[in-house]
Amino acid sequence: MSHDVLAVILGGGRGARLYPLTRMRSKPAVPIAGKYRLIDIPISNCINSGIYRVAVLTQFNSVSLHRHITQAYNFDVFHTGWVQILAAEQTLQSESWYQGTADAVRKQLFEIKSAGGEDVLILAGDHLYRMDYAAMLDYHWEKGADVTVAVQPVALEDATRFGILKRNKEGRLIAFVEKPTDPEVQAQMVSRDDPERPFIGSMGIYVFKFQVLIDMLTDFPDFDDFGSDIIPQAMGSRPVYGFDFDGYWRDIGTIRSFYDTNLDLALPDSPFNFYDPRLPIYTHARFLPGSSVEESSLKDVLLTEGCIIRQSQISHSVVGIRSQIGPGTIIIDSILMGADYYERRSRQGRLGIGANCHIEGAILDKNVQIGDGTVIRPFPRGAEIDAGNWVVQDGIVVIPKNTVIPPGTRIAPD
């Protein structure tokens, strides 16, 4: 029955916590794992779950996201599916932009109604996980739910970081508390017989009966968000159930979470497997040569295609597509997003990282030019600096897209 399901992926807002990676792109367009973008995760999960009608709601800095989707996801004429972009727009009914997750869907109700279907699957565009939505839909239909929320176990020490849901023995959600700190309130929200992970938290993944979604969005026009407005309201009057998911799931919402998650992918025992042949993660196909590595040492490195590495030492890092690294350079605990194109040496230097550099604890966005002899070292956790052509977020040095760093530059704590 997956042909009766419409998936709606929320394209994200300004993404201020991921700045400067979101200076020129939306959150779902941020590269991950060297060659993918965050939007590839929910779209791939949909395809692998047999859901072939996908609408992506976009608004902020959306050009690169639109370009990626149109280049990557074109179904052939023998399939009836599509991946469609629903961009924010001013209309005769509304001149405002999206005010929240629920408001974004509300403003696109005309297009959603046109698509039709029995159920609507609401997804976020900035999470890393692999999930079979078909299992969640089966649970939704089996329970006769109006709304089903994907939930994950939450540890006691993490309860103050999540919206916590309370579920009864039948699986129905009956209460919601946002980031509870009071021990008495926490005790009332226990849903699992597990002393280490007694709570359940929302993953921001919802299944609505088609008409229920329309009714909720039209009956409560001031409710702008699903998590804090629509779901708690529905729990008081409709059958809302929680679907258990206990697999790997990360919300890529901050520079620190982005940094840690990417570097985890470079480890031999990475918690997320991009190599699953049954459930692949799709992306825009690029026709690049294999990477060339000359007299270099690489340890715990996620190396993508089209790279040129000369006489360098790289450890615990991600090296994105078309990265060029000069001789004598050392790279440690860093994320290189690579480049969108190859370029010969210009007056400003060569695209990529020059010779005899030391790069540690950094994120280098696409198309950067790092001059010879540059030194970048991490700052203490919590440090926040905006120096224009480089930024420190929570101690991590971030070089924004298209930035030129002159030779001999030193970016490090005093």
C-alpha positions in Angstrom: 0.0 0.0 0.0 3.0 2.3 -0.1 1.7 3.8 -3.4 -1.0 5.4 -1.2 1.6 7.2 0.9 2.9 10.6 0.2 6.3 11.5 1.9 6.8 15.2 2.8 10.4 16.2 3.7 10.8 19.4 5.6 13.7 21.4 4.0 14.7 23.3 7.1 14.9 26.9 8.1 17.8 29.2 8.4 20.0 26.6 10.1 21.8 29.2 12.3 23.4 26.5 14.6 25.2 25.1 11.5 26.6 28.4 10.4 28.8 29.0 8.4 28.0 25.8 6.6 24.6 27.2 6.0 25.8 30.6 4.8 25.2 29.6 1.2 23.0 26.6 1.5 20.1 25.1 3.4 20.6 22.5 6.1 19.5 19.5 4.0 22.0 20.6 1.3 25.0 20.4 3.7 27.5 17.7 2.5 28.1 14.7 4.7 30.4 11.7 4.5 32.5 13.2 1.8 30.1 12.8 -1.2 26.5 12.9 0.0 24.1 15.6 1.2 21.8 15.3 4.2 18.7 15.3 2.0 19.9 12.1 0.5 19.2 10.2 3.7 15.4 10.6 3.9 14.9 10.3 0.1 17.0 7.1 0.1 15.0 5.7 3.0 11.8 6.5 1.1 13.0 4.7 -2.0 14.3 1.7 0.0 10.9 1.6 1.7 8.9 1.5 -1.5 7.7 5.1 -1.2 8.1 6.8 -4.6 6.1 10.0 -4.2 8.2 12.5 -2.3 7.6 16.2 -1.8 10.5 18.4 -0.4 9.4 21.7 1.2 12.1 24.3 0.8 12.6 27.9 1.7 16.0 29.3 2.9 19.1 29.3 0.6 17.5 26.6 -1.5 19.2 26.9 -4.9 21.9 24.2 -4.3 19.3 21.9 -2.7 17.0 22.3 -5.7 20.0 21.7 -8.1 21.0 18.5 -6.2 17.5 17.0 -6.1 16.8 17.7 -9.8 20.2 16.2 -10.8 20.0 13.2 -8.5 16.4 12.0 -8.4 14.8 11.4 -11.8 12.7 8.3 -12.0 12.3 6.5 -15.4 9.1 6.5 -17.4 8.2 3.0 -16.1 7.8 4.3 -12.6 4.9 6.5 -11.5 6.9 8.1 -8.7 8.6 11.5 -8.4 10.6 13.7 -6.1 9.0 17.1 -6.3 10.2 20.5 -4.8 7.5 22.6 -3.1 9.2 26.0 -2.6 7.9 28.6 -0.2 5.9 31.3 -2.1 3.7 34.3 -1.5 0.1 33.8 -2.6 -3.2 35.6 -2.4 -4.0 33.6 0.7 -0.7 34.2 2.5 2.2 36.6 2.1 4.3 35.2 4.9 7.0 32.6 4.7 7.0 29.3 6.6 6.7 29.9 10.3 7.4 26.4 11.4 7.2 22.7 10.4 3.4 22.5 10.6 2.9 25.9 8.9 5.2 24.8 6.0 2.9 21.8 5.3 -0.2 24.0 5.8 1.0 26.5 3.2 1.4 23.6 0.7 -1.9 21.9 1.5 -3.2 22.6 -2.0 -0.3 20.6 -3.6 -0.5 17.9 -1.0 -4.3 17.5 -1.6 -3.6 17.2 -5.3 -1.1 14.4 -4.7 -3.8 12.5 -2.8 -3.3 9.2 -0.9 -4.4 7.6 2.3 -1.5 8.6 4.6 1.2 11.3 4.7 4.7 10.6 6.1 6.4 13.7 7.5 10.2 13.7 7.7 13.0 16.0 8.6 15.8 16.7 6.1 18.7 16.9 8.5 19.0 13.6 10.3 21.3 10.6 9.7 19.7 7.2 10.1 18.5 4.2 8.1 14.9 3.2 8.6 12.3 1.0 6.9 9.2 3.3 6.8 7.1 0.3 5.6 7.4 -1.2 9.1 6.2 2.0 10.7 3.3 2.2 8.2 2.3 -1.4 9.0 2.2 -0.5 12.7 0.2 2.6 12.0 -2.4 0.6 10.0 -2.4 -2.3 12.5 -3.2 0.1 15.4 -5.8 2.0 13.4 -3.9 5.2 14.4 -4.8 8.7 13.3 -1.2 9.7 13.9 1.9 7.6 14.6 5.2 9.1 15.9 8.5 7.4 15.6 10.2 7.3 19.0 13.6 6.3 20.4 14.6 5.2 23.8 16.1 8.1 25.9 18.5 7.7 28.8 17.9 9.3 32.1 20.8 11.7 31.8 19.6 12.8 28.3 15.9 13.5 29.3 16.6 17.3 29.6 17.7 17.4 26.0 14.6 15.9 24.4 10.8 16.3 24.2 9.7 13.3 26.3 6.5 11.3 25.4 4.5 9.1 27.8 3.1 5.9 26.3 0.6 3.4 27.8 0.8 -0.4 27.6 -1.1 -0.4 24.3 1.4 1.9 22.7 -0.8 5.0 22.7 0.8 8.3 23.5 -0.9 10.0 26.4 1.4 12.9 27.5 4.2 15.2 26.3 6.8 17.2 28.3 9.5 19.4 26.6 13.0 18.8 28.1 11.8 17.9 31.7 14.3 18.8 34.5 12.1 18.1 37.6 12.7 14.6 38.9 9.1 14.2 39.8 8.0 15.1 36.3 10.5 12.7 34.9 9.3 9.9 37.1 5.8 10.4 35.7 7.0 10.2 32.1 8.6 6.7 32.3 7.4 4.5 29.5 10.0 1.7 29.3 10.9 -1.1 31.7 14.6 -0.2 31.4 16.4 1.7 34.2 19.1 3.0 31.9 16.7 4.2 29.1 13.3 4.6 30.8 12.0 7.4 28.5 11.0 7.7 24.8 11.6 10.8 22.7 10.2 11.9 19.4 12.4 11.5 16.3 10.5 14.1 14.3 9.0 11.4 12.0 5.2 11.3 11.8 2.6 9.4 9.9 -0.8 11.1 9.5 -4.0 9.8 8.0 -4.5 12.1 5.1 -7.7 13.7 6.2 -6.6 13.9 9.8 -3.6 16.0 8.7 -5.8 18.3 6.8 -8.2 18.7 9.7 -5.5 19.4 12.2 -3.8 22.0 10.1 -7.0 23.8 9.2 -8.8 23.6 12.6 -5.7 25.0 14.4 -4.4 27.7 12.2 -2.2 29.2 14.9 -0.3 25.9 15.5 3.0 26.3 13.6 5.0 23.2 14.7 4.3 19.5 14.8 6.4 18.6 17.8 5.2 21.3 20.2 1.8 22.1 18.9 0.1 19.6 16.6 1.2 16.3 18.2 0.3 17.3 21.8 -3.1 18.6 20.6 -3.8 15.4 18.7 -2.9 13.2 21.7 -5.7 14.8 23.7 -8.5 13.9 21.2 -7.2 11.2 18.7 -5.5 7.8 18.7 -1.8 8.7 18.5 0.7 5.8 18.8 4.5 5.6 19.3 6.5 3.4 16.9 9.7 2.0 18.4 13.0 2.6 16.5 16.2 1.5 18.3 18.7 1.9 15.5 21.3 4.6 14.8 19.9 8.1 14.6 21.6 11.5 14.8 20.1 15.0 14.5 22.7 17.0 12.6 21.7 20.3 14.1 24.9 21.9 15.3 28.5 22.2 14.2 29.6 19.9 17.0 27.1 17.2 16.1 28.0 17.5 12.5 31.7 17.3 13.3 31.5 14.3 15.6 29.1 12.4 13.4 31.3 12.8 10.3 34.4 11.8 12.1 32.6 8.7 13.5 32.1 7.7 9.9 35.9 7.5 9.4 36.3 4.9 12.1 36.7 1.2 11.2 33.7 0.4 13.4 31.6 3.3 12.2 28.1 3.2 13.9 26.5 4.0 10.5 27.1 1.7 7.6 27.1 3.4 4.1 28.2 0.0 2.6 24.8 -1.8 2.9 24.1 -3.2 -0.6 20.5 -3.9 0.2 19.6 -0.4 1.5 22.0 2.0 -0.3 22.2 5.7 0.2 21.7 7.4 -3.1 23.1 10.7 -4.3 24.0 12.6 -7.5 26.1 10.4 -9.7 29.5 11.9 -10.5 31.9 10.4 -13.1 35.2 10.9 -11.3 38.5 9.0 -11.5 39.8 7.0 -8.6 41.8 8.9 -6.0 45.5 9.2 -6.5 47.6 8.8 -3.3 51.4 9.2 -3.6 53.9 8.4 -0.8 51.3 9.3 1.9 50.2 7.8 5.2 46.4 7.4 5.8 44.9 6.0 9.0 41.2 5.9 9.8 40.3 8.1 6.7 37.1 8.1 4.8 38.5 8.8 1.3 36.1 9.6 -1.6 36.8 9.6 -5.3 38.6 12.1 -7.5 41.2 13.2 -4.9 44.9 13.9 -5.4 47.1 13.4 -2.3 50.8 14.0 -2.4 53.3 13.0 0.4 50.9 13.8 3.2 49.9 12.3 6.5 46.2 12.1 7.3 44.5 10.5 10.3 40.9 10.3 11.6 39.5 12.6 8.9 37.0 12.7 6.0 38.4 13.7 2.6 35.6 14.8 0.3 35.4 14.5 -3.5 38.1 16.3 -5.7 40.2 17.2 -2.6 43.8 18.2 -3.5 46.4 18.0 -0.7 50.0 19.2 -1.2 53.2 17.6 -0.1 54.3 17.8 3.5 50.8 18.5 4.8 49.5 16.9 8.0 45.7 16.6 8.6 44.3 15.3 11.9 40.6 15.1 13.1 39.3 17.2 10.2 36.6 17.2 7.6 37.5 18.2 4.1 34.4 18.7 1.9 36.4 18.8 -1.3 35.5 20.8 -4.3 32.8 21.2 -7.0 35.3 21.3 -9.8 39.0 21.0 -10.6 41.0 24.2 -11.1 44.6 24.9 -12.2 46.8 27.2 -10.2 45.7 30.8 -10.2 47.0 34.1 -8.8 45.4 33.2 -5.5 46.9 29.7 -5.3 45.6 26.2 -6.0 42.2 25.0 -5.1 42.6 22.7 -2.1 45.3 22.5 0.6 48.8 23.7 -0.2 52.2 22.3 0.9 53.5 22.0 4.4 50.2 22.8 6.2 49.0 21.5 9.5 45.2 21.2 9.7 43.8 19.8 12.9 40.3 19.9 14.5 38.8 21.8 11.5 36.0 21.7 8.9 37.0 23.0 5.4 34.0 23.7 3.3 34.0 23.2 -0.5 36.2 25.1 -2.9 38.6 26.5 -0.3 42.2 27.5 -1.0 44.6 27.0 1.8 47.9 28.6 1.2 51.3 26.9 1.8 52.4 26.7 5.4 49.0 27.4 6.9 48.5 26.2 10.5 45.0 25.5 11.9 44.5 24.0 15.3 41.4 23.5 17.5 40.3 26.0 20.2 39.0 25.0 23.6 35.4 23.6 23.6 32.9 26.4 23.9 35.1 29.0 22.1 33.1 31.1 19.6 34.9 33.4 17.2 33.8 35.0 13.9 36.9 36.3 12.0 35.2 36.8 8.7 37.1 34.3 6.5 37.2 31.7 9.3 34.9 30.9 12.2 35.2 29.0 15.5 32.1 27.2 16.7 32.3 25.3 20.0 36.1 25.1 19.5 36.0 23.8 16.0 37.6 25.9 13.2 35.3 26.2 10.2 36.6 27.6 6.9 33.5 28.7 4.8 32.9 27.8 1.2 35.0 29.5 -1.5 37.4 31.1 1.1 41.0 31.9 0.3 43.4 31.6 3.2 46.8 33.3 2.4 50.0 31.3 2.8 51.6 31.3 6.2 48.3 32.0 8.0 48.0 30.7 11.6 44.6 30.0 13.1 45.1 28.7 16.6 44.7 29.6 20.3 47.2 32.1 21.6 
